[in-house]
Amino acid sequence: MSAYLFNRVAQALFVLWAAFTISFVLLQAMPGDAILIKFQNPDLGLTAEQVAEIRASYAVDSSVPVQYARTIGNFLAGNFGYSVQAGVPVSSLLAAHLPATLKLAGLGFLLAAVLATVIAFLASLAPFAWLRGALQSVPSLFISVPTFWLGIMLIQIFSFRLKLVPVINPGPWQELILPVATLAVPISAPLAQVLVRNIDEVITRPFVAVARAKGATHLWVLWRHVAKNALLPTLTIAGVLFGELIAGAVVTETVFGLNGIGGLTERAVGSQDAAVLQAIVVVSALAFVIINLAVDLLYPVLDPRLRTKTGAVA
């Protein structure tokens, strides 16, 4: 187990380093200069010498290798630098905006898991072939719907036409109803597809035939014997989907005007605030790595067949 854990942690650290390095290179290649954009404004009345002093305080005139070494050292120490536009530590911006995104992502993933489970089980219990085919086609429909378009349509239908969800001054939970639904629908599609395929595969195994021979109903077999074995492989795709969940949250927050990481990212891109963008990339990669590492370590615990392969048992 120790070798398995070491390999997984090493892979996670490599992914974090790669995410940091790639984002750093891309941000360095980005045209424009956030400091000049803000401080060369004639309305501020700053001289060229004062602007140069500001640039020196942000250490942006150093060579790229020096900036890379300094930045990665600061990140390892938990220092994400300062936002040029906001003039405050980036960690303060993340602390202010991250809770809203975590709430949206958590509720969105929970709803996606419920939708995927309902679709998969209804498809397996459908008494008619045409109904089963229709239910199995639902995930393909969900995954093809653009997130921004779905969000706009939900606003048009449930806010403007049906007037069920207020747009102006909504409550703390009312403002999450449509964004959570917008985020959950495309995420539920691949989960449902994998779950349906796993159910179809597990239901043909000998132990299912034995359970049916003993007189168990299809619903009982599906719930007691098939569900656990079909859900286990879905954990892997669930961890991978977390990256898509982050991207979907950014788009969803922009559509609905939520004050989360999505809105912060949009403003940072517009102002070319490299420190904020770098921190968002690294924090997102860290969350992705932690989720997938947890799935990798949990999988052998839930599936005894993998314990000997990973060295969990002697």
C-alpha positions as CSV (number, residue, x, y, z in Angstrom):
1,M,0.0,0.0,0.0
2,S,2.9,2.4,0.8
3,A,4.2,2.1,-2.8
4,Y,0.7,2.7,-4.2
5,L,0.3,5.7,-2.0
6,F,3.7,7.1,-2.9
7,N,3.0,6.7,-6.6
8,R,-0.3,8.5,-6.4
9,V,1.1,11.3,-4.3
10,A,4.0,11.7,-6.7
11,Q,1.6,11.9,-9.7
12,A,-0.5,14.5,-7.8
13,L,2.6,16.7,-7.1
14,F,3.7,16.4,-10.8
15,V,0.2,17.5,-11.9
16,L,0.4,20.5,-9.6
17,W,3.9,21.5,-10.8
18,A,2.8,21.1,-14.5
19,A,-0.3,23.2,-13.9
20,F,1.7,25.9,-12.2
21,T,4.5,25.9,-14.9
22,I,2.1,25.9,-17.9
23,S,0.0,28.7,-16.5
24,F,3.1,30.7,-15.6
25,V,4.5,30.4,-19.1
26,L,1.1,31.3,-20.7
27,L,0.6,34.3,-18.5
28,Q,4.1,35.5,-19.3
29,A,3.4,35.2,-23.0
30,M,0.1,37.2,-22.6
31,P,0.3,40.5,-24.4
32,G,-0.2,43.7,-22.4
33,D,0.9,44.8,-18.9
34,A,-1.5,44.9,-16.0
35,I,0.6,47.5,-14.1
36,L,0.8,49.8,-17.1
37,I,-2.9,49.3,-17.8
38,K,-3.8,50.6,-14.3
39,F,-1.1,53.1,-13.4
40,Q,-0.4,54.8,-16.8
41,N,-3.9,56.2,-16.7
42,P,-3.5,60.0,-17.2
43,D,-6.2,60.6,-14.6
44,L,-3.8,59.3,-11.9
45,G,-1.2,61.8,-12.7
46,L,1.8,59.5,-12.0
47,T,5.2,60.2,-13.5
48,A,7.2,57.7,-15.4
49,E,9.6,57.4,-12.5
50,Q,6.7,56.6,-10.1
51,V,5.3,54.0,-12.5
52,A,8.8,52.5,-12.7
53,E,9.0,52.3,-8.8
54,I,5.6,50.5,-8.8
55,R,6.8,48.0,-11.4
56,A,9.9,47.4,-9.2
57,S,7.8,46.8,-6.2
58,Y,5.9,44.1,-8.1
59,A,9.3,42.7,-9.4
60,V,8.0,42.4,-12.9
61,D,11.2,43.7,-14.5
62,S,13.2,40.6,-13.4
63,S,14.1,37.9,-15.8
64,V,11.6,35.2,-16.4
65,P,13.6,32.4,-14.6
66,V,14.0,34.7,-11.6
67,Q,10.2,35.5,-11.6
68,Y,9.5,31.8,-11.9
69,A,11.7,30.8,-9.0
70,R,10.4,33.6,-6.8
71,T,6.7,32.9,-7.7
72,I,7.0,29.1,-7.0
73,G,8.8,29.8,-3.8
74,N,6.1,32.2,-2.7
75,F,3.3,29.7,-3.6
76,L,5.0,27.0,-1.6
77,A,5.0,29.4,1.4
78,G,1.3,30.1,0.9
79,N,2.0,33.6,-0.5
80,F,0.0,34.2,-3.7
81,G,1.2,37.8,-4.2
82,Y,-0.9,40.9,-4.6
83,S,-3.6,41.8,-7.1
84,V,-2.6,44.7,-9.3
85,Q,-6.1,45.8,-9.8
86,A,-7.5,45.3,-6.3
87,G,-4.4,46.3,-4.5
88,V,-4.9,43.5,-1.8
89,P,-3.4,40.1,-1.3
90,V,-4.6,37.5,-3.7
91,S,-5.3,35.2,-0.7
92,S,-7.8,37.7,0.6
93,L,-9.6,37.7,-2.8
94,L,-9.7,33.9,-2.9
95,A,-11.0,33.7,0.7
96,A,-13.8,36.1,-0.2
97,H,-14.9,34.4,-3.4
98,L,-14.1,30.7,-2.9
99,P,-17.0,29.9,-0.5
100,A,-19.6,30.8,-3.0
101,T,-18.0,28.7,-5.7
102,L,-17.6,25.7,-3.3
103,K,-21.3,25.9,-2.4
104,L,-22.3,26.1,-6.1
105,A,-20.0,23.2,-7.1
106,G,-21.0,21.0,-4.2
107,L,-24.7,21.4,-4.7
108,G,-24.3,21.1,-8.5
109,F,-22.4,17.8,-8.2
110,L,-24.9,16.4,-5.6
111,L,-27.8,17.2,-8.0
112,A,-25.8,15.8,-10.9
113,A,-25.3,12.5,-9.0
114,V,-29.0,12.3,-8.2
115,L,-30.0,13.0,-11.8
116,A,-27.6,10.4,-13.1
117,T,-28.7,7.8,-10.7
118,V,-32.4,8.4,-11.4
119,I,-31.9,8.3,-15.2
120,A,-29.8,5.1,-15.0
121,F,-32.2,3.2,-12.7
122,L,-35.3,4.3,-14.7
123,A,-33.6,3.1,-17.9
124,S,-32.8,-0.3,-16.3
125,L,-36.4,-0.6,-14.9
126,A,-38.2,0.6,-18.1
127,P,-40.7,-2.1,-19.2
128,F,-40.6,-1.1,-22.9
129,A,-37.6,-1.1,-25.3
130,W,-38.6,2.3,-26.7
131,L,-38.8,3.9,-23.3
132,R,-35.5,2.4,-22.3
133,G,-34.0,3.8,-25.5
134,A,-35.5,7.2,-24.8
135,L,-34.1,7.3,-21.3
136,Q,-30.7,6.2,-22.5
137,S,-30.6,9.1,-25.0
138,V,-31.2,11.7,-22.3
139,P,-27.5,11.9,-21.2
140,S,-26.5,12.5,-24.8
141,L,-29.0,15.4,-24.9
142,F,-27.8,16.8,-21.6
143,I,-24.1,16.7,-22.6
144,S,-24.7,18.5,-25.9
145,V,-26.3,21.5,-24.3
146,P,-24.0,24.5,-23.8
147,T,-23.8,25.7,-20.2
148,F,-24.3,29.4,-21.0
149,W,-27.3,28.7,-23.3
150,L,-28.9,26.4,-20.6
151,G,-28.5,29.1,-18.0
152,I,-30.1,31.8,-20.2
153,M,-33.0,29.4,-21.1
154,L,-33.6,28.6,-17.4
155,I,-33.7,32.3,-16.6
156,Q,-36.2,33.0,-19.4
157,I,-38.5,30.1,-18.5
158,F,-38.5,30.0,-14.7
159,S,-37.8,33.7,-13.9
160,F,-39.3,35.8,-16.7
161,R,-42.2,33.6,-17.9
162,L,-43.2,31.4,-15.0
163,K,-41.9,33.9,-12.4
164,L,-41.1,31.1,-10.0
165,V,-37.5,32.2,-9.2
166,P,-36.9,35.9,-8.7
167,V,-34.1,37.6,-10.5
168,I,-34.0,40.8,-8.5
169,N,-33.1,40.5,-4.9
170,P,-33.4,36.7,-4.6
171,G,-32.8,35.0,-1.2
172,P,-29.5,33.3,-0.4
173,W,-30.9,30.0,-1.5
174,Q,-33.2,31.2,-4.3
175,E,-30.2,32.6,-6.2
176,L,-28.7,29.1,-6.3
177,I,-31.6,27.2,-7.7
178,L,-31.1,28.0,-11.4
179,P,-27.2,28.1,-11.2
180,V,-27.1,24.7,-9.5
181,A,-29.5,23.2,-12.1
182,T,-27.4,24.8,-14.9
183,L,-24.3,23.2,-13.6
184,A,-25.8,19.8,-12.7
185,V,-27.4,19.0,-16.1
186,P,-24.2,18.7,-18.3
187,I,-22.2,17.0,-15.4
188,S,-24.9,14.4,-14.9
189,A,-24.7,13.2,-18.5
190,P,-21.4,11.4,-18.5
191,L,-22.2,10.0,-15.0
192,A,-25.5,8.6,-16.3
193,Q,-23.8,7.1,-19.4
194,V,-21.1,5.3,-17.4
195,L,-23.7,4.1,-14.8
196,V,-26.1,2.7,-17.4
197,R,-23.2,0.9,-19.1
198,N,-22.0,-0.5,-15.8
199,I,-25.5,-1.7,-14.9
200,D,-25.8,-3.4,-18.3
201,E,-22.5,-5.1,-17.7
202,V,-23.0,-6.2,-14.1
203,I,-26.5,-7.5,-14.7
204,T,-25.1,-10.2,-17.0
205,R,-22.8,-11.7,-14.3
206,P,-23.4,-15.1,-12.8
207,F,-24.2,-13.9,-9.2
208,V,-27.1,-11.9,-10.6
209,A,-28.5,-15.0,-12.4
210,V,-28.3,-16.9,-9.1
211,A,-30.2,-14.2,-7.2
212,R,-32.9,-14.2,-9.9
213,A,-33.1,-18.0,-9.7
214,K,-33.8,-17.7,-6.0
215,G,-36.9,-15.7,-6.8
216,A,-35.6,-12.1,-6.3
217,T,-37.4,-9.4,-8.3
218,H,-35.7,-7.3,-10.8
219,L,-35.9,-4.2,-8.5
220,W,-34.5,-6.2,-5.6
221,V,-31.6,-7.5,-7.7
222,L,-30.9,-4.1,-9.1
223,W,-30.8,-2.5,-5.7
224,R,-29.0,-5.1,-3.6
225,H,-26.7,-6.8,-6.0
226,V,-26.1,-4.6,-9.1
227,A,-26.0,-1.1,-7.6
228,K,-22.8,-1.4,-5.5
229,N,-20.8,-3.1,-8.3
230,A,-22.1,-0.6,-10.9
231,L,-21.4,2.5,-8.8
232,L,-17.8,1.7,-8.0
233,P,-16.4,2.3,-11.6
234,T,-18.5,5.5,-11.6
235,L,-16.2,6.9,-8.9
236,T,-13.4,7.3,-11.3
237,I,-15.3,9.3,-13.9
238,A,-16.7,11.4,-11.0
239,G,-13.3,12.4,-9.9
240,V,-12.3,13.3,-13.5
241,L,-15.5,15.3,-13.9
242,F,-14.4,17.7,-11.1
243,G,-12.3,19.6,-13.6
244,E,-15.3,20.1,-15.8
245,L,-17.3,21.1,-12.7
246,I,-14.8,23.9,-12.1
247,A,-15.0,25.1,-15.7
248,G,-18.8,24.9,-15.6
249,A,-18.9,26.9,-12.4
250,V,-16.9,29.7,-13.9
251,V,-19.3,30.0,-16.9
252,T,-22.4,29.6,-14.6
253,E,-21.3,32.3,-12.2
254,T,-20.7,34.6,-15.1
255,V,-24.2,34.0,-16.6
256,F,-25.9,34.5,-13.2
257,G,-23.7,37.2,-11.9
258,L,-22.6,35.3,-8.8
259,N,-19.7,36.6,-6.7
260,G,-17.5,33.6,-6.9
261,I,-14.3,32.4,-8.5
262,G,-16.0,32.7,-11.9
263,G,-16.6,36.4,-11.5
264,L,-13.1,36.9,-10.1
265,T,-11.6,35.1,-13.1
266,E,-13.6,37.1,-15.6
267,R,-12.4,40.4,-14.0
268,A,-8.8,39.2,-13.7
269,V,-8.8,38.2,-17.4
270,G,-10.2,41.6,-18.4
271,S,-7.5,43.5,-16.4
272,Q,-4.7,41.0,-17.1
273,D,-4.2,40.5,-13.4
274,A,-1.6,37.7,-13.7
275,A,-1.2,37.0,-10.0
276,V,-4.9,36.4,-9.5
277,L,-5.1,34.1,-12.6
278,Q,-2.1,32.2,-11.5
279,A,-3.5,31.6,-8.0
280,I,-6.9,30.5,-9.4
281,V,-5.2,28.0,-11.8
282,V,-3.1,26.5,-9.0
283,V,-6.0,26.4,-6.4
284,S,-8.3,24.7,-9.0
285,A,-5.6,22.2,-9.9
286,L,-5.0,21.5,-6.2
287,A,-8.8,20.8,-5.7
288,F,-8.8,18.6,-8.8
289,V,-5.7,16.7,-7.5
290,I,-7.1,16.2,-4.0
291,I,-10.4,14.9,-5.3
292,N,-8.8,12.4,-7.7
293,L,-6.3,11.3,-5.1
294,A,-9.1,10.7,-2.6
295,V,-10.9,8.6,-5.3
296,D,-7.7,6.6,-6.1
297,L,-7.2,5.8,-2.4
298,L,-10.9,5.1,-1.7
299,Y,-11.3,2.7,-4.7
300,P,-9.3,-0.2,-3.2
301,V,-11.1,0.2,0.1
302,L,-14.5,-0.2,-1.6
303,D,-13.4,-2.9,-4.0
304,P,-11.6,-5.8,-2.3
305,R,-10.5,-7.2,-5.6
306,L,-8.1,-4.3,-6.0
307,R,-6.4,-4.6,-2.6
308,T,-4.0,-7.3,-3.7
309,K,-3.2,-5.4,-6.9
310,T,-2.3,-2.2,-4.9
311,G,-0.6,-4.0,-2.1
312,A,-3.2,-3.0,0.4
313,V,-3.2,-6.5,1.9
314,A,-0.4,-9.0,2.2
